[in-house]
Amino acid sequence: MSEWSLALNYLATRRVVTVITILSVALGLGLATVVLILSRSTRETLQQETAYWDVIVGAKGSGLQLVLNGLYYLDAPVGNIDEHIWEHLKKHPSVESIVPVTMGDNYFGVPIVGTTHDFFAGRSARNGRDLLAGGRYFTRPMEALIGTDVARNQHLALGGKIVGSHGWGDSGGDTHAEQPYTVVGILAPTGSSLDRAIYTDYSSVWEIHQHHHDEDEHAAAGHHDDEPEGIDAHPGDEHGHGQEITSLLVRLSKPGRRYQFVEEVNAELPAMAAVPVDEINKVTVTFLNPLRNIMLTVAYLVAIVSALGILATLYLTIHQRRRDIAILRSLGATRGDIFRLITIEAALLAGAGVLLGSLLGHGALAACATYCLREFGVAPAAWHFTPLEGVIAASIWCLGILAGLLPAVLAYRVPVVELEVLEA
Amino acid sequence: MPIIECHAVEKHFQPVDRQHGHCRWRMDEISISPGERIIVTGPSGCGKTTLLNLLAGLLRPDAGTITVNGVRVDTLSTPQADIFRGQHLGLIFQSFQLIASLTVFENILLGARYGRKWDRHEGRDRAEQLLKKVGLNERKDHRPARLSIGEQQRVAIARALINEPPLLLADEPTASLDRANTERVLDLLFALCAEHNSTLVTVSHDQQMASRFDRIVDLSACMQRDAGEVAHV
């Protein structure tokens, strides 16, 4: 009969208190696990988009808004830039590839993005696999490639028709019923913004808006009341200019020259350039990290409270177990044996809580992964274990053991002869 | 060589009520040979349990020497006394002192755990053998609460004997039992002590039991209140 089995026996005897104590420890670690994985997955999702494109170019305004719109489709477009800027930057010696992103329409809130094949070629090369889950890439105007979330949420399949509405988000703008897109391909899940958009050739977006513009002129109405304020989202407008583009995604042959490139664009062109990774780092530092730290602090507090729970549980049981301790001492158990027994109980309580907490944290994220992806665009890597999680788990375990030391000392100091083991 | 030798042992007490001043328990000389069966008698408060506590190293004398199985018990530190109890002594109590949350088998194994004499397998083998000897093999997985009083005392005897101790100290082992169970428990104690040549020192008020022991030690005159002359054993 080892001290471990004796400790387990005592914990099993007080199973209600034991379960509550283990659950309180599990809650602390589970919360920390969820916070760590979510913040990590969010950061990775954001960085996934910024990893390939060195610079984004768009209308002058907010760099962050430009990045959030051009790469994540999370914010309204800043505005449009002239097609000539694309033509100009294509010839820049530092540019390896440049891809236009043209927006202005949506399908029930899902952005319709006009771009080129290069948009997918870069991603495909980076992922090392074809991005298509079914069908093919668009080859002709008015053909659409849809993200996996769009296919599922909008119940679209190959051959399905998409009628776009004018404007950003589900703003209820004019529909382009006479020019529907046909779904020719569905993208495989990526856990990125790719899942949440409809892609078509940029010329299709221009064509639709040219047609729309012609109709407007015909009706002698040159302005859309439903257009979001501050956005001149008419990629196809021609007021003596070329066609318009919402943003340009640029990959440089030498990424180290990105800041020089940004300076050049900002100084020489009627456009603004931003470095996506810098803008996202600002978001991470300004919002994500403080939020993560607040949540982790809450988790640590829960862990400390649960450690105090272990202390209280064992402290009270020492008083109830004075007789048993005396019996063990009369059988030859030393004070050290008693100290070890109580410490083992604390270690078992904290250890079970840590294991359960880790399982609960990862399990909860696995169960909510689909929901998180659908609602927040972040697919948590539910079963990914990080070193920091290991450090926190070990810290909580040690904290639990430390909490057991006071009751262990109390048990250690129980004078066996005063317990009337040997009755007078 | 005696298994127990006490010389001029004294233990001083402060009574709880503090009205009678200082109390002194004194035993001049006692010597017990291996294999002897001793019954310790005397009125309540005469220090019978004090003697057992001193022999077990649970109390330290204020004067005198106590040697048990060649070990000077009165000079042992607390950890040494703990280990000494596990290795040299078997203790049996009036109220059995079994651990309620453990099974009969686990209670007996506890004795082996802290006796530090047997490895895991030997301890289990010994516990199995003793369970058969005390007639409780069928109840090995029961908890003490499901046993009769007599059965609980047999478990306590098995636990005390699992390390084959040279000395068994029993404090009123039959006080909770009826006559039939008393005889059965005594038969068992004597048989198992004889098997291992263990010395048995039993504290009891039961005068009927005395005839079955080799020697009677009467402690009636050992305790003196208000510090005066004490009778000698």
Interface residues (C-beta under 8 A of the other chain):
Chain A: M1 S2 L6 N9 Y10 A12 T13 R323 D324 A326 I327 L328 R329 S330 L331 G332 A333 T334 R335 G336 D337 V416 V417 V421 L422 E423 A424
Chain B: S44 G45 T49 L52 N53 A56 L58 L59 T78 P79 D82 I83 F84 R85 G86 Q87 L91 F93 Q94 S95 Q97 L98 I99 S101 L102 E106 L109 L110 G111 A112 R113 Y114 G115 R116 G123 R159 D171 E172
